[in-house]
Amino acid sequence: MKSFLKTNLLLSVALLAIPLFQPPLLVHAQVSPTTGGTLNTTTLAGATTYTINSTAALVHKDRGLGILASFTPAAATNAVTLNFQVSNDNTNWAAATPFTFTMNLTTATTNYIGFTNFPPSTLNNVLYWRLGTVTAANTNSLANSITWSQNN
C-alpha cells in the first residue's frame, strides 16, 4: 500500500509540474512597415533648374525621411541640389535650408549614388513634403532616379 501511495504521489507531482516546463513561445522579429516611392526618373536636360513638384507625401510623426538619389551626367556637371518643400495644408509650399541634398558629379557617364536622412526632429511640425526642384551647375543631361522611404 505504501508503494502504491508513493507512486500516486509521485505521479500527481509530475502531472502538476508539466505546465511549468512548457516549451517557450516562438519569438518573431518585429518589423516596422516602411512606405516609399519614386520622386523622379525623367532625364533632366537643357536647363539649370528643373521644377519637379512631386506628389505630396504625408509625414509620419517622429519618423525620419530617407532620400536615395542616383545621377549619371552626360558631361561633368559639378553640383546638383535637390530642394524639398514642406507644407502644413498640402496647398502652400515652403522651401527651407534643412531640406536640401547636394551631390557633386565630377565625371561624365559615371553613376553617382547618394543618400541622406532627414531626422524626425526636422520634420516633426510638418504635415506634407515633396521634391520641389532640382538645380544643376550647368545644362548637361542628367539621367536620374530619386526615391524615398519612411517608417510608418
C-alpha positions, 0 to 999 in steps of 0.5 A: 500500500505504501508503494502504491501511495508513493507512486500516486504521489509521485505521479500527481507531482509530475502531472502538476509540474508539466505546465511549468516546463512548457516549451517557450513561445516562438519569438518573431522579429518585429518589423516596422512597415516602411512606405516609399516611392519614386520622386523622379526618373525623367532625364533632366536636360537643357536647363539649370533648374528643373521644377519637379513638384512631386506628389505630396507625401504625408509625414509620419510623426517622429519618423525620419525621411530617407532620400536615395538619389542616383545621377549619371551626367552626360558631361561633368556637371559639378553640383546638383541640389535637390530642394524639398518643400514642406507644407502644413495644408498640402496647398502652400509650399515652403522651401527651407535650408534643412531640406536640401541634398547636394551631390557633386558629379565630377565625371561624365557617364559615371553613376553617382549614388547618394543618400541622406536622412532627414531626422524626425526632429526636422520634420516633426511640425510638418504635415506634407513634403515633396521634391520641389526642384532640382538645380544643376551647375550647368545644362548637361543631361542628367539621367536620374532616379530619386526615391524615398522611404519612411517608417510608418 
